[in-house]
Amino acid sequence: METFLMFLKAFLVGGGICLVGQIIINFTHLTNGKLLVLFLIVGAILEGFGLYSPLIKFAGAGASVPISGFGCALVKGAVKSAHEEGIYGALKGGLAACATGISVAIVAGYFVSVLFRPRTKKK
Protein backbone atom coordinates (compact mmCIF):
# COMPACT_ATOMS: atom_id res chain seq x y z
CA MET A 1 0.00 0.00 0.00
CA GLU A 2 2.88 2.36 0.76
CA THR A 3 4.31 1.84 -2.72
CA PHE A 4 0.94 2.56 -4.29
CA LEU A 5 0.69 5.86 -2.38
CA MET A 6 4.19 6.81 -3.50
CA PHE A 7 3.24 6.21 -7.15
CA LEU A 8 -0.07 8.05 -6.67
CA LYS A 9 1.63 11.14 -5.21
CA ALA A 10 4.20 11.16 -8.04
CA PHE A 11 1.47 10.77 -10.65
CA LEU A 12 -0.72 13.52 -9.19
CA VAL A 13 2.08 16.07 -8.76
CA GLY A 14 3.71 15.30 -12.12
CA GLY A 15 0.31 15.32 -13.79
CA GLY A 16 -0.50 18.62 -12.10
CA ILE A 17 2.69 20.17 -13.48
CA CYS A 18 1.80 18.88 -16.94
CA LEU A 19 -1.77 20.17 -16.54
CA VAL A 20 -0.49 23.66 -15.76
CA GLY A 21 1.73 23.48 -18.85
CA GLN A 22 -1.17 22.36 -21.04
CA ILE A 23 -3.41 25.14 -19.74
CA ILE A 24 -0.68 27.68 -20.52
CA ILE A 25 -0.32 26.25 -24.04
CA ASN A 26 -4.09 26.33 -24.64
CA PHE A 27 -4.70 29.89 -23.45
CA THR A 28 -1.51 31.70 -24.51
CA HIS A 29 0.62 31.90 -27.61
CA LEU A 30 3.77 30.70 -25.86
CA THR A 31 5.89 28.33 -27.89
CA ASN A 32 7.09 25.06 -26.39
CA GLY A 33 10.61 26.43 -25.98
CA LYS A 34 9.39 29.49 -24.07
CA LEU A 35 7.25 27.28 -21.85
CA LEU A 36 10.26 25.04 -21.19
CA VAL A 37 12.33 28.03 -20.08
CA LEU A 38 9.43 29.35 -17.99
CA PHE A 39 9.11 26.06 -16.08
CA LEU A 40 12.89 25.85 -15.57
CA ILE A 41 12.98 29.39 -14.15
CA VAL A 42 9.93 28.76 -11.94
CA GLY A 43 11.59 25.63 -10.52
CA ALA A 44 14.80 27.60 -9.88
CA ILE A 45 12.94 30.46 -8.18
CA LEU A 46 10.89 28.09 -6.02
CA GLU A 47 14.07 26.32 -4.93
CA GLY A 48 15.70 29.67 -4.22
CA PHE A 49 12.92 30.32 -1.71
CA GLY A 50 13.16 26.76 -0.35
CA LEU A 51 9.75 25.67 -1.65
CA TYR A 52 10.62 23.08 -4.31
CA SER A 53 12.67 20.63 -2.20
CA PRO A 54 9.69 19.84 0.08
CA LEU A 55 7.65 19.13 -3.05
CA ILE A 56 10.34 16.69 -4.22
CA LYS A 57 10.36 15.02 -0.78
CA PHE A 58 6.58 14.64 -1.01
CA ALA A 59 6.21 13.54 -4.64
CA GLY A 60 9.61 12.09 -5.54
CA ALA A 61 9.99 11.65 -9.29
CA GLY A 62 6.70 13.44 -9.91
CA ALA A 63 8.45 16.70 -9.03
CA SER A 64 12.10 15.95 -9.82
CA VAL A 65 11.70 14.58 -13.37
CA PRO A 66 9.94 17.57 -15.02
CA ILE A 67 12.11 20.44 -16.25
CA SER A 68 11.23 22.44 -13.14
CA GLY A 69 13.14 19.79 -11.18
CA PHE A 70 16.18 20.53 -13.34
CA GLY A 71 15.95 24.21 -12.38
CA CYS A 72 15.74 23.16 -8.75
CA ALA A 73 18.86 20.99 -9.10
CA LEU A 74 20.79 23.85 -10.72
CA VAL A 75 20.02 26.22 -7.85
CA LYS A 76 20.64 23.57 -5.19
CA GLY A 77 24.08 22.80 -6.65
CA ALA A 78 24.97 26.49 -7.00
CA VAL A 79 23.97 27.29 -3.41
CA LYS A 80 25.83 24.30 -2.01
CA SER A 81 29.02 25.17 -3.90
CA ALA A 82 28.68 28.86 -3.02
CA HIS A 83 28.72 27.96 0.67
CA GLU A 84 31.83 25.83 0.17
CA GLU A 85 33.84 27.85 -2.38
CA GLY A 86 32.34 31.33 -2.55
CA ILE A 87 31.46 33.11 -5.78
CA TYR A 88 33.47 30.70 -7.96
CA GLY A 89 31.55 27.80 -6.49
CA ALA A 90 28.26 29.53 -7.24
CA LEU A 91 29.24 29.77 -10.91
CA LYS A 92 30.30 26.14 -11.31
CA GLY A 93 28.09 24.38 -8.75
CA GLY A 94 24.88 24.24 -10.80
CA LEU A 95 26.56 22.65 -13.78
CA ALA A 96 28.50 20.23 -11.61
CA ALA A 97 25.28 19.11 -9.92
CA CYS A 98 23.55 18.47 -13.26
CA ALA A 99 26.49 17.24 -15.35
CA THR A 100 25.30 13.62 -15.42
CA GLY A 101 21.81 14.52 -16.59
CA ILE A 102 23.14 16.88 -19.24
CA SER A 103 25.59 14.24 -20.49
CA VAL A 104 22.90 11.56 -20.69
CA ALA A 105 20.64 13.92 -22.64
CA ILE A 106 23.39 14.73 -25.14
CA VAL A 107 24.38 11.08 -25.65
CA ALA A 108 20.75 9.93 -25.95
CA GLY A 109 20.02 12.72 -28.43
CA TYR A 110 23.01 11.67 -30.51
CA PHE A 111 21.95 8.01 -30.59
CA VAL A 112 18.38 8.90 -31.51
CA SER A 113 19.64 11.12 -34.34
CA VAL A 114 21.80 8.25 -35.63
CA LEU A 115 18.99 5.69 -35.45
CA PHE A 116 16.31 7.87 -37.04
CA ARG A 117 16.31 10.45 -39.81
CA PRO A 118 15.89 13.86 -38.21
CA ARG A 119 14.15 16.33 -40.52
CA THR A 120 11.88 19.30 -40.27
CA LYS A 121 8.16 18.96 -40.80
CA LYS A 122 6.78 19.89 -44.18
CA LYS A 123 4.01 22.45 -44.05
TORKOL-4160 file (C-alpha; in steps of 0.2 Angstrom, whole numbers, padded with zeros to 4 digits, m for minus):
123
<pt num="1" X="0000" Y="0000" Z="0000"/>
<pt num="2" X="0014" Y="0012" Z="0004"/>
<pt num="3" X="0022" Y="0009" Z="m0014"/>
<pt num="4" X="0005" Y="0013" Z="m0021"/>
<pt num="5" X="0003" Y="0029" Z="m0012"/>
<pt num="6" X="0021" Y="0034" Z="m0018"/>
<pt num="7" X="0016" Y="0031" Z="m0036"/>
<pt num="8" X="0000" Y="0040" Z="m0033"/>
<pt num="9" X="0008" Y="0056" Z="m0026"/>
<pt num="10" X="0021" Y="0056" Z="m0040"/>
<pt num="11" X="0007" Y="0054" Z="m0053"/>
<pt num="12" X="m0004" Y="0068" Z="m0046"/>
<pt num="13" X="0010" Y="0080" Z="m0044"/>
<pt num="14" X="0019" Y="0077" Z="m0061"/>
<pt num="15" X="0002" Y="0077" Z="m0069"/>
<pt num="16" X="m0003" Y="0093" Z="m0061"/>
<pt num="17" X="0013" Y="0101" Z="m0067"/>
<pt num="18" X="0009" Y="0094" Z="m0085"/>
<pt num="19" X="m0009" Y="0101" Z="m0083"/>
<pt num="20" X="m0002" Y="0118" Z="m0079"/>
<pt num="21" X="0009" Y="0117" Z="m0094"/>
<pt num="22" X="m0006" Y="0112" Z="m0105"/>
<pt num="23" X="m0017" Y="0126" Z="m0099"/>
<pt num="24" X="m0003" Y="0138" Z="m0103"/>
<pt num="25" X="m0002" Y="0131" Z="m0120"/>
<pt num="26" X="m0020" Y="0132" Z="m0123"/>
<pt num="27" X="m0023" Y="0149" Z="m0117"/>
<pt num="28" X="m0008" Y="0159" Z="m0123"/>
<pt num="29" X="0003" Y="0159" Z="m0138"/>
<pt num="30" X="0019" Y="0154" Z="m0129"/>
<pt num="31" X="0029" Y="0142" Z="m0139"/>
<pt num="32" X="0035" Y="0125" Z="m0132"/>
<pt num="33" X="0053" Y="0132" Z="m0130"/>
<pt num="34" X="0047" Y="0147" Z="m0120"/>
<pt num="35" X="0036" Y="0136" Z="m0109"/>
<pt num="36" X="0051" Y="0125" Z="m0106"/>
<pt num="37" X="0062" Y="0140" Z="m0100"/>
<pt num="38" X="0047" Y="0147" Z="m0090"/>
<pt num="39" X="0046" Y="0130" Z="m0080"/>
<pt num="40" X="0064" Y="0129" Z="m0078"/>
<pt num="41" X="0065" Y="0147" Z="m0071"/>
<pt num="42" X="0050" Y="0144" Z="m0060"/>
<pt num="43" X="0058" Y="0128" Z="m0053"/>
<pt num="44" X="0074" Y="0138" Z="m0049"/>
<pt num="45" X="0065" Y="0152" Z="m0041"/>
<pt num="46" X="0054" Y="0140" Z="m0030"/>
<pt num="47" X="0070" Y="0132" Z="m0025"/>
<pt num="48" X="0078" Y="0148" Z="m0021"/>
<pt num="49" X="0065" Y="0152" Z="m0009"/>
<pt num="50" X="0066" Y="0134" Z="m0002"/>
<pt num="51" X="0049" Y="0128" Z="m0008"/>
<pt num="52" X="0053" Y="0115" Z="m0022"/>
<pt num="53" X="0063" Y="0103" Z="m0011"/>
<pt num="54" X="0048" Y="0099" Z="0000"/>
<pt num="55" X="0038" Y="0096" Z="m0015"/>
<pt num="56" X="0052" Y="0083" Z="m0021"/>
<pt num="57" X="0052" Y="0075" Z="m0004"/>
<pt num="58" X="0033" Y="0073" Z="m0005"/>
<pt num="59" X="0031" Y="0068" Z="m0023"/>
<pt num="60" X="0048" Y="0060" Z="m0028"/>
<pt num="61" X="0050" Y="0058" Z="m0046"/>
<pt num="62" X="0033" Y="0067" Z="m0050"/>
<pt num="63" X="0042" Y="0083" Z="m0045"/>
<pt num="64" X="0060" Y="0080" Z="m0049"/>
<pt num="65" X="0058" Y="0073" Z="m0067"/>
<pt num="66" X="0050" Y="0088" Z="m0075"/>
<pt num="67" X="0061" Y="0102" Z="m0081"/>
<pt num="68" X="0056" Y="0112" Z="m0066"/>
<pt num="69" X="0066" Y="0099" Z="m0056"/>
<pt num="70" X="0081" Y="0103" Z="m0067"/>
<pt num="71" X="0080" Y="0121" Z="m0062"/>
<pt num="72" X="0079" Y="0116" Z="m0044"/>
<pt num="73" X="0094" Y="0105" Z="m0045"/>
<pt num="74" X="0104" Y="0119" Z="m0054"/>
<pt num="75" X="0100" Y="0131" Z="m0039"/>
<pt num="76" X="0103" Y="0118" Z="m0026"/>
<pt num="77" X="0120" Y="0114" Z="m0033"/>
<pt num="78" X="0125" Y="0132" Z="m0035"/>
<pt num="79" X="0120" Y="0136" Z="m0017"/>
<pt num="80" X="0129" Y="0122" Z="m0010"/>
<pt num="81" X="0145" Y="0126" Z="m0020"/>
<pt num="82" X="0143" Y="0144" Z="m0015"/>
<pt num="83" X="0144" Y="0140" Z="0003"/>
<pt num="84" X="0159" Y="0129" Z="0001"/>
<pt num="85" X="0169" Y="0139" Z="m0012"/>
<pt num="86" X="0162" Y="0157" Z="m0013"/>
<pt num="87" X="0157" Y="0166" Z="m0029"/>
<pt num="88" X="0167" Y="0154" Z="m0040"/>
<pt num="89" X="0158" Y="0139" Z="m0032"/>
<pt num="90" X="0141" Y="0148" Z="m0036"/>
<pt num="91" X="0146" Y="0149" Z="m0055"/>
<pt num="92" X="0151" Y="0131" Z="m0057"/>
<pt num="93" X="0140" Y="0122" Z="m0044"/>
<pt num="94" X="0124" Y="0121" Z="m0054"/>
<pt num="95" X="0133" Y="0113" Z="m0069"/>
<pt num="96" X="0143" Y="0101" Z="m0058"/>
<pt num="97" X="0126" Y="0096" Z="m0050"/>
<pt num="98" X="0118" Y="0092" Z="m0066"/>
<pt num="99" X="0132" Y="0086" Z="m0077"/>
<pt num="100" X="0127" Y="0068" Z="m0077"/>
<pt num="101" X="0109" Y="0073" Z="m0083"/>
<pt num="102" X="0116" Y="0084" Z="m0096"/>
<pt num="103" X="0128" Y="0071" Z="m0102"/>
<pt num="104" X="0115" Y="0058" Z="m0103"/>
<pt num="105" X="0103" Y="0070" Z="m0113"/>
<pt num="106" X="0117" Y="0074" Z="m0126"/>
<pt num="107" X="0122" Y="0055" Z="m0128"/>
<pt num="108" X="0104" Y="0050" Z="m0130"/>
<pt num="109" X="0100" Y="0064" Z="m0142"/>
<pt num="110" X="0115" Y="0058" Z="m0153"/>
<pt num="111" X="0110" Y="0040" Z="m0153"/>
<pt num="112" X="0092" Y="0045" Z="m0158"/>
<pt num="113" X="0098" Y="0056" Z="m0172"/>
<pt num="114" X="0109" Y="0041" Z="m0178"/>
<pt num="115" X="0095" Y="0028" Z="m0177"/>
<pt num="116" X="0082" Y="0039" Z="m0185"/>
<pt num="117" X="0082" Y="0052" Z="m0199"/>
<pt num="118" X="0079" Y="0069" Z="m0191"/>
<pt num="119" X="0071" Y="0082" Z="m0203"/>
<pt num="120" X="0059" Y="0097" Z="m0201"/>
<pt num="121" X="0041" Y="0095" Z="m0204"/>
<pt num="122" X="0034" Y="0099" Z="m0221"/>
<pt num="123" X="0020" Y="0112" Z="m0220"/>
